[in-house]
């Protein structure tokens, strides 16, 4: 069983994420390759696609949302994601136990204690019908039906326990920051996908990887037996620490010396969140800087394939904050990438932080 270096794992991840070279694939094809794109804040997936697709414009995603070919909803790890509508209808039922587990935490159960879960969800879906309804209105109706309880939390539980997608207007490109005016619509789903398919799709986008990586990415548990049952169709490796990794049998690994261009990644980017062990792309020290809390993952930039700093937008300025000194060539490369991003995010200038 071959042992793979962190550098090979890094280059494999970047290649499969379209970060070694921008692709000519369509936005729908790229979203499908990635399985889903985390989308707590609606603008960030647009930046993620810009970093991966040649000549990507806002309309490339907006039209997919308007046509309902891509939807925004709770999915992996119970967090908001963009996914192809067909994938969503098959993977949401498979991942529903993860969302149900979140809906059973104390934050929700303190409000819904004593209520029949099925009746609560049925009431929420009845209020929605087949129309897009603002979350605030759903919360108001539920508060009226269940006096003395927080309708906002009840609405959140209904959204976790049933397949509700966000209205395209609130999932599309717009002002920065999460949007309080989200409207939701009930969507029909099909039979759950086979978990083996989800594992294969994961490996195509994030492999080689271990069982704990798949579980951390999806939120699903007890996947060891399923991966073991796929042993004959997978290729097996060791990571630098001796842990077992698996990959698709026909997946090619890039050469460790493959150049990795400077890249700007959005907040919550898939490439940073796809593994339990993220050292293939970010050090433990930098991970604390980028992920200072459970609900926050800052925008980052990559130098030679690894996180080298963060970036932010404020007052028409895109500011780059390196975590360690940059060579003149690396500084020029990331500044050039930032200059290309400026018109896309409607910023007017680039600056470097005084640190370090």
C-alpha positions in Angstrom: 0.0 0.0 0.0 1.6 3.2 -1.1 2.1 6.2 1.2 1.1 9.5 -0.2 2.8 12.7 0.8 0.9 15.8 1.9 2.0 17.5 -1.3 0.5 14.8 -3.5 -2.7 14.9 -1.5 -2.7 18.7 -1.9 -2.3 18.6 -5.6 -5.0 15.9 -5.9 -7.4 18.0 -4.0 -6.7 21.1 -6.0 -7.0 19.2 -9.3 -10.4 17.8 -8.4 -11.6 21.1 -7.1 -10.6 22.9 -10.4 -8.0 24.9 -8.5 -4.9 23.8 -10.4 -6.4 25.2 -13.6 -9.7 26.9 -14.2 -12.1 24.7 -16.2 -14.3 25.2 -19.2 -17.1 23.1 -17.6 -20.5 24.7 -17.0 -21.4 26.0 -13.6 -23.9 23.1 -13.2 -21.2 20.6 -14.1 -18.8 22.1 -11.6 -21.4 22.2 -8.8 -22.2 18.6 -9.6 -18.5 17.6 -9.4 -18.3 19.3 -6.0 -21.6 17.6 -5.0 -22.7 20.9 -3.2 -21.2 24.3 -2.4 -21.5 25.6 1.1 -23.7 28.8 0.9 -24.3 30.3 4.4 -24.0 33.7 2.7 -25.4 33.6 -0.8 -22.6 35.6 -2.5 -19.8 33.3 -1.6 -20.6 30.4 -4.0 -20.4 32.9 -6.9 -16.8 33.7 -5.9 -16.1 30.0 -5.5 -17.2 29.4 -9.1 -15.3 32.4 -10.3 -12.1 30.9 -8.9 -12.8 27.6 -10.7 -14.4 28.5 -14.1 -12.9 30.4 -16.9 -14.9 33.6 -17.8 -17.5 32.9 -15.2 -20.1 35.7 -14.7 -22.9 36.1 -12.2 -25.6 35.1 -14.7 -24.0 31.7 -15.0 -25.3 30.8 -11.6 -28.3 33.2 -11.4 -30.0 31.6 -14.4 -29.6 28.2 -12.8 -31.2 29.4 -9.6 -34.1 31.1 -11.5 -34.8 27.9 -13.5 -34.6 25.8 -10.2 -31.9 23.7 -11.7 -29.7 24.6 -8.7 -31.3 25.1 -5.3 -30.2 26.4 -1.9 -31.2 24.5 1.2 -29.9 22.7 4.3 -27.8 19.7 3.2 -24.4 18.5 4.2 -23.7 18.9 8.0 -27.1 20.6 8.3 -25.7 23.8 6.7 -26.9 25.8 3.8 -25.6 24.6 0.4 -26.1 25.0 -3.3 -26.7 21.8 -5.1 -28.1 20.7 -8.5 -31.8 20.1 -8.1 -31.6 16.5 -9.1 -28.8 15.8 -6.7 -30.7 17.6 -3.9 -33.8 15.4 -4.4 -31.7 12.2 -4.0 -29.1 13.2 -1.5 -31.4 15.2 0.9 -33.3 12.1 2.0 -30.0 10.2 2.6 -28.7 13.1 4.7 -32.0 13.8 6.5 -31.0 11.9 9.6 -28.1 14.4 10.0 -30.6 17.3 9.8 -33.0 15.5 12.2 -30.2 15.1 14.7 -29.6 18.9 14.5 -33.3 19.6 14.9 -33.2 17.5 18.1 -30.6 19.5 19.9 -31.4 21.6 23.0 -31.7 24.8 21.0 -34.8 23.4 19.2 -36.1 20.9 21.7 -36.5 23.6 24.4 -39.1 25.2 22.3 -40.8 22.2 20.7 -40.8 20.1 23.9 -44.2 18.2 24.2 -45.1 18.7 20.6 -45.6 15.9 18.1 -42.8 16.3 15.6 -44.8 14.9 12.7 -47.7 17.3 13.4 -45.4 20.3 13.7 -43.8 19.6 10.3 -47.2 18.9 8.8 -48.5 22.2 10.1 -45.5 24.0 8.6 -45.9 22.4 5.2 -49.7 23.2 5.2 -48.9 26.9 5.8 -46.4 26.8 2.9 -48.6 25.0 0.4 -46.9 25.3 -3.0 -45.9 28.9 -2.6 -42.7 30.7 -1.6 -43.4 32.1 1.9 -41.1 34.4 3.9 -39.5 32.7 6.9 -40.9 35.5 9.1 -44.4 34.7 7.9 -43.9 30.9 8.6 -42.6 31.8 12.1 -45.6 34.1 12.7 -48.1 31.4 11.7 -46.5 28.7 13.8 -46.4 31.1 16.8 -50.1 31.6 16.4 -50.7 27.9 16.2 -48.5 27.1 19.2 -49.0 30.0 21.7 -46.2 30.7 24.1 -43.6 29.2 21.9 -40.9 30.9 19.7 -42.2 30.7 16.2 -38.8 31.5 14.7 -37.3 28.4 16.3 -40.3 26.3 15.4 -39.9 27.5 11.8 -36.2 26.6 11.9 -37.0 23.1 13.0 -39.6 22.7 10.2 -36.9 23.8 7.7 -34.5 21.2 9.1 -37.0 18.3 9.1 -38.5 18.9 5.7 -37.0 19.7 2.2 -37.5 23.5 1.9 -35.5 25.4 -0.7 -34.8 29.2 -0.8 -36.4 31.5 -3.2 -34.0 32.3 -6.1 -34.1 36.0 -5.3 -32.7 35.4 -1.8 -30.2 32.7 -3.0 -28.8 34.8 -5.8 -26.1 37.5 -6.0 -26.8 40.6 -3.9 -25.7 42.6 -0.9 -23.0 41.1 1.3 -24.2 39.5 4.5 -26.8 36.9 5.4 -30.3 37.9 4.4 -33.1 38.0 6.8 -35.8 38.2 4.1 -35.4 34.6 2.9 -38.4 32.9 1.5 -38.8 29.1 1.4 -40.7 26.7 -0.8 -41.4 23.0 -0.1 -39.9 20.7 -2.8 -40.6 17.1 -3.5 -37.8 14.6 -3.0 -37.3 11.0 -4.1 -36.0 7.8 -2.6 -32.7 8.2 -0.7 -29.6 7.7 -2.8 -27.4 4.8 -2.0 -24.6 6.0 0.4 -22.1 4.3 -1.8 -22.9 6.8 -4.5 -22.4 9.7 -2.2 -19.0 8.2 -1.2 -18.0 7.8 -4.8 -19.0 11.4 -5.6 -17.1 12.6 -2.5 -13.9 10.8 -3.6 -14.2 12.3 -7.1 -14.1 15.8 -5.6 -12.0 15.3 -2.4 -10.1 12.0 -2.6 -7.9 10.2 -1.7 -9.5 10.4 1.8 -10.3 8.4 4.9 -13.6 7.3 6.4 -13.4 10.0 9.0 -13.0 12.6 6.2 -16.2 11.4 4.4 -18.1 11.5 7.7 -16.8 15.0 8.6 -17.8 16.3 5.2 -21.3 14.8 5.1 -22.3 14.6 8.8 -23.1 10.9 8.3 -21.8 8.4 10.8 -20.9 4.7 10.8 -19.6 4.6 7.3 -16.7 2.3 8.0 -18.7 -0.9 7.1 -20.0 0.7 3.9 -16.5 1.7 2.8 -15.2 -1.7 3.7 -17.9 -3.3 1.5 -16.6 -1.2 -1.4 -13.1 -2.4 -0.9 -12.9 -4.3 -4.2 -13.7 -1.2 -6.2 -11.4 1.3 -4.5 -7.7 1.9 -4.5 -6.0 2.0 -1.1 -3.2 4.2 0.2 -1.6 5.4 3.5 -1.4 9.0 4.6 1.9 10.4 6.0 0.7 9.4 9.5 -0.1 5.8 8.5 -3.8 6.2 8.3 -5.7 4.4 5.5 -7.0 6.4 2.5 -9.3 5.2 -0.3 -9.8 6.5 -3.8 -11.7 5.7 -6.9 -9.9 3.0 -8.8 -9.6 5.0 -12.0 -8.7 8.3 -10.4 -5.3 9.7 -11.4 -3.0 11.5 -9.0 -1.1 14.5 -10.3 2.6 14.8 -10.0 3.8 16.4 -6.7 5.7 19.0 -8.7 2.6 20.2 -10.5 2.6 24.1 -10.2 -0.3 25.5 -8.1 -1.3 29.1 -9.0 -2.3 31.7 -6.5 -6.0 31.4 -5.8 -8.6 33.4 -3.8 -11.2 31.2 -2.1 -14.5 32.4 -0.7 -15.6 32.0 2.9 -16.7 28.5 3.7 -15.0 27.1 0.6 -15.4 23.3 -0.1 -11.7 22.8 -0.4 -11.1 23.8 3.3 -14.1 21.9 4.7 -13.9 18.5 2.9 -11.8 16.6 5.4 -11.4 15.9 9.1 -7.7 16.2 8.6 -7.2 19.4 6.7 -3.4 19.5 6.8 -3.2 18.8 3.1 -4.3 22.4 2.5 -4.0 24.3 5.8 -1.8 24.1 8.8 -3.2 23.6 12.3 -2.0 27.1 13.3 -3.6 28.8 10.2 -6.8 26.7 10.7 -7.3 28.5 14.0 -7.0 31.9 12.2 -9.3 31.0 9.4 -11.9 29.1 11.6 -12.0 31.1 14.8 -15.5 29.7 15.7 -17.7 26.9 14.7 -19.9 29.1 12.6 -17.2 31.1 10.8 -14.7 30.3 8.0 -13.0 33.3 6.6 -12.1 33.9 2.9 -8.6 32.7 2.2 -5.9 32.8 -0.4 -3.6 30.0 -1.6 0.1 30.2 -2.4 1.6 27.1 -3.8 -1.6 25.3 -3.0 -1.8 26.1 0.7 -3.6 28.7 2.8 -1.2 31.6 3.2 -3.5 34.3 4.4 -7.1 35.7 4.4 -8.8 38.5 2.5 -11.8 40.7 3.1 -14.0 43.3 1.4 -14.7 46.7 3.0 -15.5 50.1 1.6 -14.7 49.2 -2.0 -11.4 47.7 -1.1 -10.2 44.1 -1.2 -7.6 43.7 1.5 -5.1 40.8 1.5 -3.7 39.7 4.9 -0.8 37.3 4.6 0.0 35.1 7.6 3.7 35.1 6.8 6.0 37.1 4.5 5.5 36.6 0.8 8.2 36.5 -1.9 8.0 39.2 -4.5 6.8 36.7 -7.1 4.1 35.3 -4.8 2.9 38.8 -3.8 2.7 39.8 -7.5 0.7 36.6 -8.3 -1.9 37.0 -5.6 -2.2 40.7 -6.2 -2.8 40.0 -9.9 -5.5 37.5 -9.0 -7.1 40.0 -6.7 -7.1 42.7 -9.4 -9.0 40.2 -11.7 -11.6 39.6 -8.9 -12.2 43.3 -8.3 -14.9 43.9 -11.0 -16.6 40.7 -10.1 -17.1 41.7 -6.5 -17.5 45.4 -7.3 -14.5 46.5 -5.3 -12.3 49.3 -6.5 -8.8 48.6 -5.2 -6.5 46.0 -3.6 -4.4 46.6 -0.5 -2.1 44.5 1.6 -2.5 44.4 5.4 0.4 45.7 7.3 0.7 42.3 8.9 3.1 40.5 8.8 
